[in-house]
Amino acid sequence: MKTSPKLAARTRGPAGRGGFTLLEVLITVAVLMVGLLAMTSTSVVVNSLRRSASDRSRAHAAVQAISQDLLSVARVSSEDPALWAGQILQAYGPDGSPGNELPITGLDPWTGSDHIATVTIITDETVTDSAIGTDIGMPRDLDGDGLASNSDVTGNASLLPAIVDVRWRHGGGEFEVRQVVYLLRF
């Protein structure tokens, strides 16, 4: 029996199309590798951003906790102007407990530092914003005498600005969160 040429072409298929060529396989593998590399680098960036956000959240929580503790210490300290500021400095001064340098679990300190959080309590009315590095409106009358001329108001302060700094290091660099807390004697 004789088959027609049309039927023979339909049953055999086009010549040379039995599979993929080596070039097609190489292009497919290259495209898959580029996609895999893009996914891997995206995963690394996402993990770094997640860690950075976690560190920033931890730092903000620490600033809030220290600020609240400062306000509590100011509230329970003596109402006597001669004792009030001194009691706050006893707690958050350099030799106080907890002191003015605080560790924070889970954060790494800046290079060359062994602490992450610092508390600076301003008792000098004559200090300027540029000298302390924060815009808080200094010089300012801290003892209520109408002048901003006393270099130490520890014995009669009615207002004490406290600066809470949290400085930590992460793979992306060094970061800082700063908050000013105003302690009032009332």
CORRAVEN-V379015 format. One record per residue. N is the residue number from 1. RES is the residue in one letter. SS is DSSP state (H for helix, E for strand, - for the rest). NEAR is the number of other ideal C-beta (glycine too) atoms within 10 Angstrom. D_LAST is the distance of its C-alpha to the last C-alpha in whole Angstrom. Layout:
BEGIN
N&RES&SS&NEAR&D_LAST ; N&RES&SS&NEAR&D_LAST
END
This chain:
BEGIN
1&M&-&2&115 ; 2&K&-&3&114 ; 3&T&-&8&110 ; 4&S&-&8&109 ; 5&P&H&7&107 ; 6&K&H&7&105 ; 7&L&H&9&104 ; 8&A&H&9&104 ; 9&A&H&11&101 ; 10&R&H&9&99 ; 11&T&H&7&100 ; 12&R&H&8&99 ; 13&G&-&9&96 ; 14&P&-&7&96 ; 15&A&-&7&97 ; 16&G&-&7&94 ; 17&R&-&8&91 ; 18&G&-&7&91 ; 19&G&-&7&88 ; 20&F&-&11&85 ; 21&T&-&10&86 ; 22&L&H&7&84 ; 23&L&H&8&82 ; 24&E&H&10&81 ; 25&V&H&11&80 ; 26&L&H&11&78 ; 27&I&H&12&76 ; 28&T&H&11&75 ; 29&V&H&10&74 ; 30&A&H&10&72 ; 31&V&H&10&70 ; 32&L&H&10&69 ; 33&M&H&10&68 ; 34&V&H&10&66 ; 35&G&H&10&64 ; 36&L&H&10&63 ; 37&L&H&10&62 ; 38&A&H&10&60 ; 39&M&H&9&58 ; 40&T&H&10&58 ; 41&S&H&10&56 ; 42&T&H&10&54 ; 43&S&H&10&53 ; 44&V&H&9&52 ; 45&V&H&10&50 ; 46&V&H&10&48 ; 47&N&H&10&47 ; 48&S&H&13&46 ; 49&L&H&11&44 ; 50&R&H&10&43 ; 51&R&H&13&41 ; 52&S&H&15&40 ; 53&A&H&10&38 ; 54&S&H&13&37 ; 55&D&H&21&36 ; 56&R&H&16&33 ; 57&S&H&10&32 ; 58&R&H&18&31 ; 59&A&H&22&30 ; 60&H&H&13&27 ; 61&A&H&12&27 ; 62&A&H&22&26 ; 63&V&H&19&23 ; 64&Q&H&13&22 ; 65&A&H&14&21 ; 66&I&H&23&20 ; 67&S&H&17&17 ; 68&Q&H&11&16 ; 69&D&H&17&17 ; 70&L&H&21&14 ; 71&L&H&15&12 ; 72&S&H&11&12 ; 73&V&H&18&12 ; 74&A&H&23&9 ; 75&R&H&11&8 ; 76&V&H&8&10 ; 77&S&-&19&10 ; 78&S&-&13&10 ; 79&E&-&8&7 ; 80&D&-&11&10 ; 81&P&H&17&10 ; 82&A&H&11&13 ; 83&L&H&15&13 ; 84&W&H&23&10 ; 85&A&H&27&12 ; 86&G&H&17&15 ; 87&Q&H&15&14 ; 88&I&H&25&14 ; 89&L&H&20&17 ; 90&Q&H&14&19 ; 91&A&H&19&19 ; 92&Y&H&25&19 ; 93&G&-&16&21 ; 94&P&-&9&25 ; 95&D&-&8&26 ; 96&G&-&16&23 ; 97&S&-&8&23 ; 98&P&-&13&23 ; 99&G&-&14&24 ; 100&N&-&18&23 ; 101&E&E&14&27 ; 102&L&E&18&27 ; 103&P&-&12&30 ; 104&I&-&21&31 ; 105&T&-&7&34 ; 106&G&-&11&36 ; 107&L&-&20&36 ; 108&D&E&14&37 ; 109&P&-&18&36 ; 110&W&-&14&37 ; 111&T&-&7&40 ; 112&G&-&5&40 ; 113&S&-&14&36 ; 114&D&-&8&36 ; 115&H&-&16&32 ; 116&I&-&23&31 ; 117&A&E&23&27 ; 118&T&E&18&25 ; 119&V&E&24&22 ; 120&T&E&16&21 ; 121&I&E&22&18 ; 122&I&-&22&18 ; 123&T&-&21&17 ; 124&D&-&17&20 ; 125&E&-&21&19 ; 126&T&-&14&23 ; 127&V&-&18&24 ; 128&T&-&9&25 ; 129&D&H&13&25 ; 130&S&H&9&29 ; 131&A&H&11&28 ; 132&I&H&16&26 ; 133&G&-&10&28 ; 134&T&-&17&25 ; 135&D&-&9&25 ; 136&I&-&14&21 ; 137&G&-&9&21 ; 138&M&-&19&21 ; 139&P&-&17&22 ; 140&R&-&15&18 ; 141&D&-&15&16 ; 142&L&-&24&13 ; 143&D&-&23&13 ; 144&G&-&13&13 ; 145&D&-&13&16 ; 146&G&-&7&18 ; 147&L&-&11&20 ; 148&A&-&16&20 ; 149&S&-&11&22 ; 150&N&-&19&21 ; 151&S&-&9&22 ; 152&D&-&14&20 ; 153&V&-&22&16 ; 154&T&-&21&16 ; 155&G&-&14&15 ; 156&N&-&17&13 ; 157&A&-&26&11 ; 158&S&-&17&8 ; 159&L&E&18&9 ; 160&L&E&24&12 ; 161&P&E&20&15 ; 162&A&E&23&17 ; 163&I&E&17&20 ; 164&V&E&23&22 ; 165&D&E&19&25 ; 166&V&E&26&28 ; 167&R&E&19&32 ; 168&W&E&22&35 ; 169&R&E&16&38 ; 170&H&E&15&41 ; 171&G&-&9&44 ; 172&G&-&11&44 ; 173&G&E&7&42 ; 174&E&E&13&38 ; 175&F&E&16&35 ; 176&E&E&10&31 ; 177&V&E&17&28 ; 178&R&E&14&25 ; 179&Q&E&15&22 ; 180&V&E&16&19 ; 181&V&E&19&15 ; 182&Y&E&13&12 ; 183&L&E&23&9 ; 184&L&E&12&6 ; 185&R&-&21&4 ; 186&F&-&8&0
END
